[in-house]
Amino acid sequence: MRAEFLPFSRPSITEDDISAVADVLRSGWITTGPNVTEFERAFCKYVGCKKAVALSSATAGMHLAMMALGIGPGDEVITPSMTWVSTINLIVLAGATPVFADVDRDTLMISPDSVEESLSSKTRLIVPVHFAGAAADMVSLRRIAARIEVPLVEDAAHALGTYYSGTHVGGEGTSIFSFHPIKNITTGEGGIFCSQDDDLIDHINRLKFHGLGVDAYDRQIQGRSPQAEVLEPGYKYNMTDMAAVLGLRQLARVDEFIRKRTELAIRYTDLIGEIDEILPLPVPPDTTRHAWHLFIVRLDTDRAGISRDDFMAELKQRNIGTGLHFRAVHLQKYYRESMGTGSGMLPNTEWNSDRICSLPLFPDMTIEDVDDVVEAIKEVLTN
Ligand SMILES: *Cc1c(COP(=O)(O)O)cnc(C)c1O
């Protein structure tokens, strides 16, 4: 057994990253400023999007997207239940109704057929999730969205480095990325809103900073009017320069990170292929580069004779950390009680919600660490 605990994720931060953040702290300008502007520019270049707004989190980005798109009472937003809770929470907080689409049983991507079945005259927005570092079926989803004339906002929190049919996710349409510490790059906490739509970007820029349309940097450094007025009530979701300088340095290493993640994922795939009780996720054919944000497996609980939760606990006893992405949102207490959702609604989502488990995967991990994880899995399954 491993002597040292292997976490399921850990950010890759160098001494130079730490110095760069310290330099910003010493510079006299630590909130939104030149590093944010440079980070937004570098991010657009990497992803191939027209414009980007750096924010305090991806959740903030989703909140602003719903405000800018005018989502409110009487509106329905179609999204998977197999996702992080933030999107669903925000739909409800906006006064709108989440409508859960099921996912593909094997890729965990939102099913376009299920989206079709979820449409109504009240549908105002579709929020697909690019799961685990692979890409959702955007051709089908864009066709549906165009036909019924509703916007698509892509949850790309897992998809920095993901290519769909040769194009980076976010290179078309509107998408939101996250820089939470477990994501492919981190700014501590942070997110970014990307779009090709100039008006939408202007609106998001205004909403992210009190509804003023200019931020403190604009006013002090760029010499814009300090008399800027509130055009509509906004939030306080701007990214700091301390975060952005870390983001810039991380972005410069993202391809190196993904190379390492891919190497580890290949090793997992090879070794796990021999274990009948463990089912990895297949890569969708139109994902032309998988960013390997997560290495998710499903435990065949019937065959293994052990629940997923016990499996995770047994691995932890063997010093292997795991994650759970995700417990279906429609099965969580608030949603069960307020919406009357429950088992039987979304068969593929529920099947996976009981069986998925994310194995350790981060750039500073070694091949030997992967071997330790697989050895621990085999031990748990034979006992
Ligand atoms: C992490 C994550 C988010 C939220 O990102 P934050 O930056 O933490 O707000 C949203 N959606 C998915 C699928 C995520 O994994």
PDBQT file of the ligand as one rigid body, heavy atoms in Angstrom, charges set to zero:
ROOT
HETATM    1  C1  LIG A 401     -16.291  23.615 -11.684  1.00  0.00    +0.000 C 
HETATM    2  C2  LIG A 401     -17.533  23.611 -12.480  1.00  0.00    +0.000 A 
HETATM    3  C3  LIG A 401     -18.358  24.746 -12.545  1.00  0.00    +0.000 A 
HETATM    4  C4  LIG A 401     -18.182  25.944 -11.653  1.00  0.00    +0.000 C 
HETATM    5  O1  LIG A 401     -16.961  26.556 -11.723  1.00  0.00    +0.000 OA
HETATM    6  P1  LIG A 401     -16.577  27.646 -10.604  1.00  0.00    +0.000 P 
HETATM    7  O2  LIG A 401     -15.438  28.392 -11.205  1.00  0.00    +0.000 OA
HETATM    8  O3  LIG A 401     -16.187  26.851  -9.391  1.00  0.00    +0.000 OA
HETATM    9  O4  LIG A 401     -17.754  28.499 -10.352  1.00  0.00    +0.000 OA
HETATM   10  C5  LIG A 401     -19.442  24.727 -13.395  1.00  0.00    +0.000 A 
HETATM   11  N1  LIG A 401     -19.723  23.648 -14.136  1.00  0.00    +0.000 NA
HETATM   12  C6  LIG A 401     -18.983  22.535 -14.094  1.00  0.00    +0.000 A 
HETATM   13  C7  LIG A 401     -19.349  21.390 -14.967  1.00  0.00    +0.000 C 
HETATM   14  C8  LIG A 401     -17.881  22.473 -13.239  1.00  0.00    +0.000 A 
HETATM   15  O5  LIG A 401     -17.168  21.337 -13.151  1.00  0.00    +0.000 OA
ENDROOT
TORSDOF 0
